[in-house]
Amino acid sequence: MARRPPAGRSRIEERLDLCAERGYDAVEADNVDGYVNESGFPLSADDQLRFNRFVAGAAHDRALSAGLKNDVEQVTELLRAFDWALSEECFAYDECELLVPFVEAGKAVFHVEYRG
C-alpha cells in the first residue's frame, strides 16, 4: 500500500511561503530524522528521504536556500537536494566525518557544540 503524503505538507508550505514573503534567504528544518527516533509514526528511511527532499524542493521553489540539520545517516542521499548543512554536536557524537560529502561538494557546513 502506498503511503499518503504527510498531512503537514500544506503547513510546511505555508511556513515556507511566510519565510519567502519576509525576505529570508534560507531555511533549515529541524528534526528531519524521525525514522531513527521515537516519532510516534512508523517511518522508514525511504519515507524520511522523500520528506526531506520535499522540504528542500519546496524551499527551492520559493528561492530559499535549504539547509540539512540532523539526518547525518542519509547525507550522501540528500547531498544533491540541500545547499548546506548545520551540524549539532558532531564532535560530541563522533559523527563529523559523516558531513564530509558536503565539504567535498563545496557546500558549507555550519557547526555548533553545546555546553551542558
LINBEL-V467191 format. One line per field, one symbol per residue. ss: DSSP state (~ for helix, > for strand, _ for the rest). psi: psi as a letter, one per 20 degrees, with the letter a starting at -180 (. if undefined). burial: 1 if it has 24 or more other C-alpha atoms within 12 Angstrom, else 0. A space follows every 10 residues. Layout:
ss=???
psi=???
burial=???
//
This chain:
ss=________~~ ~~~~~~~~~~ ~____>>>>_ ___~~~____ ____~~~~~~ ~~~~~~~~~~ ~___>>>>>_ _~~~~~~~__ ___>>>>>__ _____~~~~~ ~~~~____>> >>____
psi=pqqqqphjgh gghghhgggg hijqhrqppq lklhijrnii qmprhhgggg ghhgggghgh hjkpqpqppa lihkghhigh hqhrqopolh ghjljhhiih hgghjkqqoq pqqqp.
burial=0000000000 0110010010 0000011110 0111100000 0000001111 1111111111 0101111111 1111100111 1111111101 0000010110 1100000010 000000
//
